[in-house]
Structures are given as structure tokens and as C-alpha cells.
Amino acid sequence: MGKLPEKQQGFILAASLMLLLIVTLLGVSGISSVTLHEKMSSNLRESDRAFEAGLMATDAAETWLAAQLNQPEARNAVSGSQTPNVWAPESVGSFYALSTWADPSTPPRQLDLPASAGVAISPVFYTEEWASRYLGSSINPASQHRITDPRVWYYRNTVKAFGGNVTATSMQQSIYARLW
């Protein structure tokens, strides 16, 4: 057997401690990266959920407009008269201001979603009478009678929807045209 040196330098111990430190730093960095990616994917899932809830509310508003037999009259925010589901143009405040959505004088409609939808708050929306346009005189092809001044009405639906938490929101607008 060989004889051990009388004075050891400790190089192996220092090298192994350095290697252990490097591996530990790589492990901590990897865990931080995974945590960040998990948060990003969770936020993306919630924003997608808010977007889908907004699409459901937009579809509900357009379905309601399509089902109306008579043209709904627009409501004025000051008088509060007429149909409570359709607002006169510019009678509601800025849709980007939080106070608009909480103003009791101009309440939005709310779409009731089942709990299985996974949203924190059901989407809310406004339907506004946006514009109208005369098409002029035309002939009804079925009866060959002249139709004078058919009018196309445009309605703007503005939706605010939420994901699984209230920080994931989606604002959407759609324009719906209807001949009355």
C-alpha cells in the first residue's frame, strides 16, 4: 500500500463544493423558470375563459335582437324611458371607465352563466342603437310591390367579461344590423 502524503491540500473538497454550488444554482433557476411558465399559462387560460364568456354574451345580445318582433325603442339615460335593453347612442359613459359599469342610472344587462362556465362574475353588456340607414325605394321580389324607405338599424353590443378571477377581463364590441 501506498503511503498517504503528510500534508493534504484539500483541492478535491473545494472542487466538489464548487460543483455542488453550480448544480444547486441550476436547480433553483430551473424551478423559477417552471414557476414563471406556470403563471403565464394560467393567465392565458383565464384570459381565454374571459374571451369565451364575452363571445357568449355577444351571441346572447344578438340573439335577443333577432328575436324581437318590433323594433325596440332606445332608452335615454336621463329619462329612463323606453326599452330597458337598448340604449340611445352616446347615453352611456365611456366603456373603458369602471364607473360606467357600476353606474345605477345606466345598468348593463347580465348574462347568467352556469357555475360550470368557471367565470368569477357573469359577463355584463350594453346594447346601443348605433346608427340607421335608409336603403331608398326598392321592390319586394315576392309581391312586386314597392317598399319605400326600408331602414337598416345598427346596434352596437359592448361586452365586459371575466375569467376565473376578476383580474382576467375581456372587452368586446360587435355591430348587429337589422332591417325593420
C-alpha positions in Angstrom: 0.0 0.0 0.0 1.0 3.5 -0.7 1.8 5.9 1.9 -0.5 9.0 2.4 1.1 12.4 2.0 1.8 14.1 5.2 0.2 17.4 4.2 -3.1 17.4 2.2 -4.0 20.4 0.1 -7.9 19.9 0.0 -8.3 20.6 -3.7 -10.8 17.8 -4.2 -13.0 19.2 -1.4 -13.0 22.7 -2.9 -13.7 21.4 -6.4 -16.6 19.2 -5.3 -18.2 22.1 -3.3 -17.9 24.4 -6.3 -19.6 21.7 -8.5 -22.3 21.3 -5.8 -22.9 25.0 -5.8 -23.2 25.2 -9.6 -25.7 22.3 -9.7 -27.8 23.9 -6.9 -27.9 27.2 -8.8 -29.0 25.4 -11.9 -31.8 23.6 -10.0 -33.1 26.8 -8.4 -33.0 28.6 -11.8 -35.0 25.7 -13.4 -37.6 25.8 -10.7 -38.0 29.6 -11.0 -38.4 29.2 -14.8 -41.1 26.4 -14.4 -43.0 28.6 -11.9 -42.9 31.5 -14.2 -44.2 29.4 -17.1 -47.0 28.0 -14.9 -48.2 31.5 -14.1 -48.1 32.6 -17.7 -50.1 29.6 -18.8 -52.6 30.2 -16.0 -53.1 33.8 -17.1 -53.5 32.8 -20.7 -56.2 30.2 -19.7 -58.1 32.8 -17.7 -57.9 35.4 -20.5 -59.2 32.7 -22.9 -62.0 31.9 -20.5 -62.9 35.6 -20.3 -62.9 35.9 -24.1 -65.2 32.9 -24.5 -67.6 34.3 -21.9 -67.6 37.6 -23.8 -68.5 35.7 -27.0 -71.4 34.0 -25.3 -72.7 37.4 -24.1 -72.3 38.9 -27.6 -74.2 36.0 -29.0 -77.0 36.4 -26.4 -77.4 40.1 -27.2 -77.5 39.4 -31.0 -80.0 36.5 -30.4 -82.2 38.8 -28.4 -82.2 41.5 -31.1 -83.0 38.9 -33.8 -86.0 37.6 -31.7 -87.7 41.0 -31.4 -90.8 41.3 -33.5 -90.9 45.0 -33.3 -88.1 47.5 -33.3 -87.0 48.2 -29.7 -87.0 51.9 -28.9 -83.8 53.2 -27.4 -83.7 54.3 -23.8 -82.3 57.6 -22.8 -80.1 57.6 -19.7 -81.7 60.8 -18.4 -85.4 59.9 -18.8 -85.0 56.2 -18.3 -88.0 55.6 -20.6 -88.4 53.1 -23.4 -87.0 49.7 -23.6 -84.5 49.0 -20.8 -82.4 46.7 -23.0 -81.4 49.2 -25.7 -79.7 52.5 -25.0 -79.7 55.6 -27.1 -76.4 56.5 -28.8 -73.9 58.0 -26.5 -76.2 57.9 -23.5 -73.9 55.6 -21.7 -70.5 56.8 -20.5 -67.1 55.6 -21.7 -66.9 51.8 -21.7 -63.3 52.0 -20.5 -64.2 53.7 -17.3 -65.0 51.5 -14.3 -67.7 54.0 -13.2 -69.8 53.3 -16.3 -70.2 49.7 -15.5 -71.2 50.5 -11.9 -73.5 53.5 -12.6 -77.0 52.6 -11.3 -78.7 55.0 -13.7 -77.4 53.1 -16.7 -77.2 49.5 -15.6 -75.8 46.9 -18.0 -77.6 43.6 -18.7 -76.0 40.5 -17.2 -75.8 37.1 -18.8 -76.4 34.3 -16.3 -73.9 31.6 -16.9 -73.9 28.3 -15.0 -71.2 27.6 -12.4 -69.6 25.1 -14.8 -68.5 28.0 -17.0 -65.8 28.7 -14.5 -66.1 32.5 -14.6 -65.7 34.7 -11.4 -68.6 37.1 -12.5 -71.1 36.6 -15.3 -70.5 38.9 -18.3 -72.3 42.2 -18.5 -73.2 44.1 -21.7 -74.8 47.1 -23.2 -76.8 47.2 -26.4 -76.9 50.6 -28.1 -78.9 51.9 -31.0 -75.8 52.8 -33.0 -77.0 54.1 -36.4 -79.6 53.7 -39.1 -79.5 54.0 -42.8 -82.3 54.3 -45.4 -82.0 51.9 -48.3 -84.2 54.0 -50.5 -87.1 52.7 -52.6 -86.9 49.1 -53.6 -89.2 46.4 -55.0 -90.2 43.4 -53.0 -89.4 40.5 -55.3 -92.1 38.2 -53.8 -95.0 40.6 -54.3 -93.6 43.1 -56.8 -94.9 45.9 -54.5 -92.7 48.9 -54.0 -91.2 49.1 -50.5 -90.5 52.7 -49.6 -87.7 53.6 -47.3 -86.8 50.3 -45.7 -84.4 51.1 -42.9 -81.4 49.2 -41.6 -80.7 49.7 -37.9 -77.3 49.0 -36.5 -76.9 48.1 -32.9 -73.6 48.1 -31.0 -73.1 45.5 -28.3 -70.3 46.2 -25.8 -69.4 43.3 -23.5 -67.2 43.1 -20.4 -66.5 39.6 -19.4 -64.4 38.0 -16.7 -62.3 34.8 -16.4 -61.9 32.6 -13.4 -60.8 35.7 -11.4 -61.7 39.3 -11.7 -58.3 40.4 -13.0 -58.8 38.5 -16.2 -61.2 40.7 -18.2 -62.2 40.9 -21.9 -63.9 43.9 -23.6 -65.6 43.1 -26.9 -67.8 45.0 -29.3 -70.0 43.8 -32.1 -72.2 45.5 -34.6 -75.5 43.9 -35.4 -77.6 45.0 -38.4 -81.4 44.5 -38.6 -83.9 45.5 -41.2 -87.1 46.9 -39.6 
